[in-house]
Amino acid sequence: MNQHAKSAVLVSRTATVLVAEIDNRPVNALSHSVRAGLAAALDELERDDGIEAMVIASRGKLFSAGADITEFGSEMREPFLGEIVARLDSSPKPVVAAIAGRAMGGGLELALACHGRIANSDAGFALPEVKLGILPGSGGVVRLPRLVGVDPALTMIAEGKEVSAAAALDCGLIDRLADANLQEAAVSFAAELASPGALRRASTLPFPPFDRAQQEEARKRYAKKYRGREAPQRAVELFAMAAVTPFEEAARREYEVCRELLSTSQSRALRYSFQAEKAARKIENIPDNVEPLDIARAGVAGCGTMGRGIAIALLDAGIDVALYGRKEASLASAREAIAKTYASAVKRGRLTEDAVQGRLSRLATTTDISAMTGCDIVIETIAEDLEAKRELISAIDNVANDDTIIVTNTSFLDLEALATATSRPKNFAGMHFFNPANLMKLVENVRAKNSSAKTLVTLSTLAQRLSKTAVTVGAAEGFVANRMLSKRTREALFLLQDGATPAQVDRVLTEFGFPVGPFALADMAGLDVLAATRAARFDGMSERERGADIVERLVEAGRLGRKSGEGYYRYASDGRQSEDPSVAELLENHRRERGISARQIADEEVLERCLLALINEGANLVDTGTAARGSDIDVVWTRGFGFPTHLGGPMFWASERGLPFILDRLKHYSATVGPEFFAPSELIDRLAAENGRLVG
Ligand code: T1G
């Protein structure tokens, strides 16, 4: 093969087939240099009579991640992707896409405009634009349904679902799977398509029917599944349009809608969230080249709820687990609970019986702490008792190998007081999982004073292996997540004291976009558990907070939340939640005793107080360095507590509203609720003066 480089596309040729390889690593985004390279390859294809067909292939681990997100803010330079896609489609000579790795977004649209698609068996296909608040703009909407049918196409476009190579073959998205050499197979496929009558274009196929009833059903489904999101609804609308509009015109409208969505605040927020997650992986003040410790075997010390969940997450990631407990009986029930979780995954078709057996065979349970010898990491997960934790950590320290990392899963104890229980402060840090640890996507990695770079990088890499998003935070009380959550909880309780009902507060916050309100959430967590947390925080609470002892009163009345059938709400035997007049009575008594007279509270006040409590504390955490950047706080809230991603997170939301406005509202509540709760963070004060933002 004779090869010459054309920008980020390498062009070579066999006897009659041109091969254009996209080479724009790491992800082969369709940057200007790639588009220019592809246009040049198309010129060559059109010009050279000796060439019968072309293959578009790639170098690196993906076919292409699609449009270059970093170009979104600026003026797009020609050639546009749409032009290349149109030229491919109408090319009289066949073009085949040879797909190795993922074909995403514009990358997949490029492939859809080709006349044949062949892939490796580990390839993946997705149109994830909707996750960025936009929709495909280069023919995804008009071509995909023609190839695979309306339902699979809608699932990919309105939900951003990825499809495997096998499924893609099954539904007609690709034509062939390559056995061994993808490029060779693609070249012969392209040559085959060059024979008369063999070439097929997706654009000439009929768009499958998409009737009113189907549209209505899809609209309703997405309104429920993606509450408040614009793009999935626009996808349904585009499908309805494309079903009855000539191809060219429909393709133009698709592009217009994509451009329109790009400038919405939802898309800005979602693109920001994507970048915020990437930024959270970068740990402050740590060089890029620090290698993580390889984790093959992990110890989990403590076999309660957290220990079990963490063990499952580790087993799922292919890591061997030694689960330590003090008593055989509790280990037996831990093993049983883990097996039960797996059995339900089998029942729901998520795992095969074989996969479960494989995982369980990698789980060892032990009452002997010396089993922690040989573990690369040991995660301590016992109850929140400083002395008990120190004792256990010290016992682990005695038996663990020298380079073993020891981690505590404390959620509020003093990390430095735990670090001194080891002889290895460099290899010690916090890893704060959330319950249920096998499902929750967020982990706070907590940096102790002496935690080494290697330790922190290892924890961050481990979190990724566990399919979790990690944010590295400082060791302030409650870290970032719980500390901020406690401020919202406080404010929600104050609102009840002032006259709001649990149902009003929950409604306002779910209308804002949280999946569940604070009181329904409290009932799920268990009010006894929350009362215990309050007791543990008692010393640090203000008088007014101590006095807002509503949780304690509910617990005294035997209302423990969902598990007892009554909490802030009443629960029917089928789990349905309803308001309970006796809670209104309990609140009324509480107010009377405290000399508070109830007033009507506007929804706006409920929302503002709950959000401002978060925002103000978030700003304090950035100011004191507990959070490295404002965007880390947003990652904690979107990944950990269901803050709607299409609103970016509390710091982004505040910045979009404008800090002068936020400052003004903080001052208002500082005067009406109390300066000890709403005195504006100095950071907000400073930034508001220069009309700055809490995030980039
Ligand atoms: N453009 C530019 N940079 C990108 C990028 C993209 N599309 N995708 C990833 N990167 C950067 C990323 O920021 C990171 O940079 C590095 O590449 C490695 O990524 C017309 C409108 C591809 C599955 O939404 O889902 O096509 O932080 O760390 O875990 O219809 O990135 O190292 O500096 O994430 O292996 C649609 C989004 C675009 C794909 C790889 N495409 N990307 O995951 O690595 S819209 C997407 C991903 C579109 C057309 C339109 C993932 C990945 P840095 P990474 P990874």
Residues whose N, C-alpha, C, O or C-beta is under 5 A from the ligand:
A	BS01	T1G	P26 V27 A29 A65 G66 A67 D68 I69 T70 M104 G105 G106 P128 E129 L135 P136 G137 S138 K278
